[in-house]
Amino acid sequence: MLESLFSELEDLLWGLGIVSFAIIGLLVLPKNISNKLGQYPLILTIMFFLILFAVIRVFN
């Protein structure tokens, strides 16, 4: 029982790490790149789904 709890905690930490890394990565982008991303919402949507896919892969 304790082993499965630690396994779930490890998965949760991996998911939080991936999401945190993505958020920090987007925050430190230079302003001109950030403006370009804002002009193309399709790129942002693709990035969102890639991050979501990565988190789902960690939990499976």
KEMARDO-596319 format. One line per field, with one value per residue: residue number from 1; chain; x, y, z of N, C-alpha, C, O in turn. Coordinates in Angstrom, 3 decimals. Layout:
<nodes>
num: c(NUM	...) $
cadena: c(A	...) $
n.c1: c(X	...) $
n.c2: c(Y	...) $
n.c3: c(Z	...) $
ca.c1: c(X	...) $
ca.c2: c(Y	...) $
ca.c3: c(Z	...) $
c.c1: c(X	...) $
c.c2: c(Y	...) $
c.c3: c(Z	...) $
o.c1: c(X	...) $
o.c2: c(Y	...) $
o.c3: c(Z	...) $
</nodes>
This chain:
<nodes>
num: c(1	2	3	4	5	6	7	8	9	10	11	12	13	14	15	16	17	18	19	20	21	22	23	24	25	26	27	28	29	30	31	32	33	34	35	36	37	38	39	40	41	42	43	44	45	46	47	48	49	50	51	52	53	54	55	56	57	58	59	60) $
cadena: c(A	A	A	A	A	A	A	A	A	A	A	A	A	A	A	A	A	A	A	A	A	A	A	A	A	A	A	A	A	A	A	A	A	A	A	A	A	A	A	A	A	A	A	A	A	A	A	A	A	A	A	A	A	A	A	A	A	A	A	A) $
n.c1: c(0.825	1.896	3.902	2.529	1.428	3.718	4.494	2.399	2.749	5.233	4.563	2.837	4.620	6.319	4.503	3.851	6.374	6.829	4.776	5.452	7.998	7.272	5.717	7.591	9.416	7.907	7.577	10.141	10.728	11.954	10.618	9.919	9.618	7.576	5.532	5.206	4.257	1.804	0.500	-0.054	-2.251	-2.629	-0.169	0.247	-1.869	-1.075	1.283	0.154	-1.304	0.787	2.177	0.162	-0.112	2.405	2.223	0.137	1.336	3.260	1.692	0.686) $
n.c2: c(-1.185	1.261	1.465	1.830	4.321	5.951	5.637	6.891	9.456	10.063	10.120	12.314	14.363	14.342	15.179	17.750	18.888	18.928	20.649	22.966	23.503	24.110	26.424	28.191	28.252	29.569	32.025	33.149	33.711	35.840	39.137	39.729	37.202	36.227	37.973	37.183	34.562	35.198	36.171	33.979	31.865	29.179	27.904	28.177	26.590	24.078	23.776	23.651	21.235	19.450	19.624	18.725	16.128	15.100	15.120	13.302	10.991	10.571	9.835	7.425) $
n.c3: c(0.000	0.829	-1.016	-3.445	-2.933	-2.846	-5.480	-6.846	-5.844	-6.938	-9.676	-9.642	-8.922	-11.152	-13.130	-12.155	-12.339	-15.129	-16.032	-14.570	-15.626	-18.266	-17.896	-16.742	-18.822	-20.805	-19.546	-19.486	-22.074	-24.668	-25.315	-28.005	-29.185	-27.615	-28.337	-31.003	-30.634	-29.531	-31.720	-33.207	-32.421	-32.908	-32.658	-29.914	-29.021	-29.978	-28.484	-25.917	-26.075	-26.494	-24.069	-22.362	-23.369	-22.677	-19.884	-19.504	-20.521	-18.551	-16.379	-17.214) $
ca.c1: c(0.000	2.778	4.641	1.663	1.306	4.934	4.460	1.472	3.386	6.275	3.878	2.350	5.766	6.739	3.526	4.051	7.642	6.658	3.957	6.233	9.038	6.636	5.325	8.812	9.949	7.140	7.786	11.460	10.908	12.093	9.349	9.554	9.118	6.291	4.560	4.951	3.376	0.472	-0.109	-0.396	-2.823	-2.535	1.082	-0.004	-2.739	-0.247	2.150	-0.675	-1.616	2.028	2.418	-0.869	0.255	3.546	1.742	-0.653	2.290	3.900	0.761	0.379) $
ca.c2: c(0.000	2.421	1.518	2.437	5.731	6.603	5.621	7.951	10.727	10.286	10.536	13.672	15.276	14.431	16.024	19.133	19.350	19.221	21.859	24.095	23.795	24.760	27.779	28.993	28.436	30.616	33.307	33.710	33.993	37.261	39.790	39.638	35.844	36.148	38.672	36.328	33.473	35.759	36.394	32.672	31.040	27.756	27.418	28.037	25.431	22.893	23.662	23.213	19.820	18.693	19.555	17.844	14.776	14.685	14.833	12.055	9.886	10.331	9.149	6.065) $
ca.c3: c(0.000	0.897	-2.281	-4.461	-2.588	-3.306	-6.941	-7.257	-5.510	-7.943	-10.902	-9.433	-8.968	-12.543	-13.820	-11.711	-12.891	-16.550	-16.153	-14.057	-16.612	-19.412	-17.498	-16.587	-20.174	-21.488	-18.870	-19.748	-23.489	-24.990	-25.614	-29.423	-29.430	-26.928	-29.193	-32.170	-30.195	-29.341	-33.029	-33.784	-31.347	-33.239	-32.065	-28.472	-28.832	-30.177	-27.312	-24.800	-26.204	-26.300	-22.624	-21.826	-23.781	-21.864	-18.523	-19.568	-20.671	-17.257	-15.486	-17.721) $
c.c1: c(0.874	3.572	3.805	1.456	2.531	4.993	3.551	2.056	4.476	5.662	3.380	3.487	6.309	5.802	3.680	5.342	7.527	5.869	4.727	7.326	8.451	6.252	6.549	9.441	9.222	7.352	9.129	11.730	11.117	10.774	8.953	9.038	7.748	5.193	4.213	4.023	1.949	-0.254	-0.583	-0.953	-2.776	-1.265	0.913	-0.876	-1.945	0.677	1.377	-0.944	-0.366	2.359	1.413	-0.559	1.413	3.110	0.943	0.276	2.988	2.975	0.372	1.611) $
c.c2: c(1.255	2.580	2.165	3.922	6.509	6.664	6.734	9.333	11.065	10.742	11.975	14.680	15.418	15.344	17.489	19.708	19.733	20.504	23.080	24.501	24.523	26.204	28.676	29.256	29.525	31.983	33.950	33.952	35.485	37.845	39.646	38.240	35.665	36.837	37.847	35.171	33.967	35.990	35.095	31.761	29.539	27.148	27.227	26.830	24.135	22.685	23.156	21.713	18.948	18.549	18.618	16.389	14.249	14.328	13.524	10.856	9.554	9.527	7.758	5.293) $
c.c3: c(0.000	-0.394	-3.384	-4.198	-3.057	-4.826	-7.465	-6.962	-6.521	-9.271	-10.791	-9.522	-10.385	-13.328	-13.444	-12.259	-14.350	-16.745	-15.672	-15.045	-17.820	-19.076	-17.377	-17.954	-20.934	-20.847	-19.213	-21.235	-23.711	-25.484	-27.085	-29.790	-28.785	-27.746	-30.425	-31.799	-30.001	-30.646	-33.658	-32.692	-31.646	-32.642	-30.561	-28.173	-28.983	-28.981	-26.103	-24.880	-26.088	-24.819	-21.964	-22.159	-22.940	-20.451	-18.505	-19.712	-19.356	-16.360	-15.979	-17.676) $
o.c1: c(0.615	3.876	4.321	1.323	2.399	5.488	3.900	1.875	4.626	6.186	3.491	3.332	6.719	6.256	3.644	5.399	8.070	6.260	4.662	7.556	9.067	6.447	6.538	9.940	9.849	7.310	9.238	12.832	10.520	9.922	7.774	8.128	6.866	4.069	3.057	3.112	0.993	-1.484	-1.430	-0.213	-2.874	-1.281	1.378	-0.653	-2.126	0.843	1.881	-0.828	-0.458	2.774	1.777	-0.729	1.409	3.580	1.075	0.040	3.275	3.429	-0.219	1.618) $
o.c2: c(2.198	3.697	2.961	4.703	7.604	7.638	7.432	10.268	12.222	11.651	12.754	15.737	16.510	16.187	18.366	20.888	20.755	21.356	24.133	25.688	25.453	27.103	29.807	30.351	30.320	33.000	35.177	34.353	36.306	37.127	39.459	38.108	35.022	36.343	37.815	34.836	33.241	36.004	35.113	30.973	28.722	26.010	26.236	26.126	23.201	21.560	22.327	21.001	17.811	17.481	17.813	15.511	13.087	13.340	12.731	9.815	8.390	8.628	6.986	4.119) $
o.c3: c(-0.747	-0.812	-4.169	-5.141	-3.604	-5.393	-8.417	-7.742	-6.914	-9.916	-11.737	-10.134	-10.778	-14.102	-14.307	-12.606	-14.769	-17.543	-16.308	-15.275	-18.340	-19.894	-17.862	-18.212	-21.634	-21.540	-19.227	-21.611	-23.014	-26.007	-27.387	-30.608	-29.354	-27.834	-30.846	-32.555	-30.274	-30.683	-34.552	-32.103	-30.730	-32.175	-29.999	-27.188	-28.203	-28.510	-25.346	-23.882	-25.626	-24.370	-21.107	-21.313	-22.534	-19.885	-17.572	-19.099	-19.078	-15.651	-15.224	-18.049) $
</nodes>
